[in-house]
């Protein structure tokens, strides 16, 4: 018979141990190195592609690299749209004159 606390029954939580090993957590120094590398132009894209495709590396770093590459792609797309829009506006202004 379950015990009640308020209106909801209190039941035991059974923890099931998963057999997949956890990835080691990245230390603060590791994150600082990753962020500094991410700030360097051109180098960041090359290193992020290498980390994103590395299947034997740390999965936390791999996921971060994949997310950063997706964000870079979205930024390039958005900036291309804005650049094309403003270039078209400037072209129209100079074409009228």
C-alpha positions in Angstrom: 0.0 0.0 0.0 1.6 3.3 -1.0 2.0 6.1 1.5 0.4 9.4 0.7 1.9 12.9 1.2 -0.8 15.4 0.4 -2.7 14.2 -2.7 0.1 12.2 -4.4 1.3 8.8 -3.5 5.0 8.5 -2.5 6.7 5.6 -4.2 10.2 4.3 -4.1 12.5 5.3 -6.9 14.5 2.5 -8.3 17.8 3.5 -9.9 18.8 1.4 -12.9 22.5 1.4 -13.6 23.3 2.1 -17.3 26.1 0.1 -18.8 27.4 2.9 -21.0 30.4 4.7 -19.5 30.2 8.4 -18.9 32.6 10.8 -20.6 35.1 12.5 -18.4 34.1 16.0 -17.5 36.1 18.8 -19.1 38.1 20.8 -16.5 38.0 24.6 -16.3 41.4 24.8 -18.1 40.1 22.6 -20.9 37.1 25.0 -21.4 39.4 28.0 -21.3 41.6 26.5 -24.0 38.5 25.6 -26.1 37.1 29.2 -25.8 40.4 30.8 -26.7 40.8 28.6 -29.7 37.2 29.5 -30.7 38.2 33.2 -30.7 41.0 32.9 -33.2 39.9 33.6 -36.8 40.2 30.8 -39.4 41.9 28.5 -36.9 38.6 28.2 -35.0 36.8 26.7 -38.0 39.5 24.3 -38.8 39.9 23.1 -35.2 36.1 22.9 -34.7 35.7 20.8 -37.8 38.4 18.4 -36.5 36.8 18.2 -33.1 33.3 17.7 -34.6 34.5 14.8 -36.7 36.6 13.1 -34.0 34.7 10.0 -32.9 37.3 9.0 -30.3 37.6 12.4 -28.5 35.6 13.7 -25.6 31.9 13.7 -26.6 31.3 16.9 -24.7 33.9 18.7 -26.8 32.5 17.1 -29.9 29.0 18.3 -29.2 30.3 21.8 -28.4 32.2 21.9 -31.7 29.1 20.7 -33.7 26.9 23.3 -32.0 29.4 26.0 -32.7 29.6 25.0 -36.4 25.8 25.1 -36.6 25.8 28.6 -35.1 28.6 29.7 -37.5 26.5 28.4 -40.5 23.4 30.2 -39.3 25.4 33.4 -38.8 26.8 33.2 -42.3 23.3 32.6 -43.7 21.8 35.5 -41.8 24.7 37.9 -42.6 24.4 36.9 -46.3 20.7 37.8 -46.4 21.3 41.1 -44.7 24.3 41.9 -46.9 22.4 41.1 -50.0 19.4 43.2 -48.8 21.5 46.3 -48.1 23.6 45.9 -51.2 20.4 45.8 -53.2 19.2 49.0 -51.5 22.5 50.8 -52.2 22.4 49.6 -55.8 18.9 51.0 -56.2 19.9 54.4 -54.7 22.9 54.8 -57.0 20.9 53.4 -60.0 18.3 56.2 -59.6 20.9 58.9 -59.5 
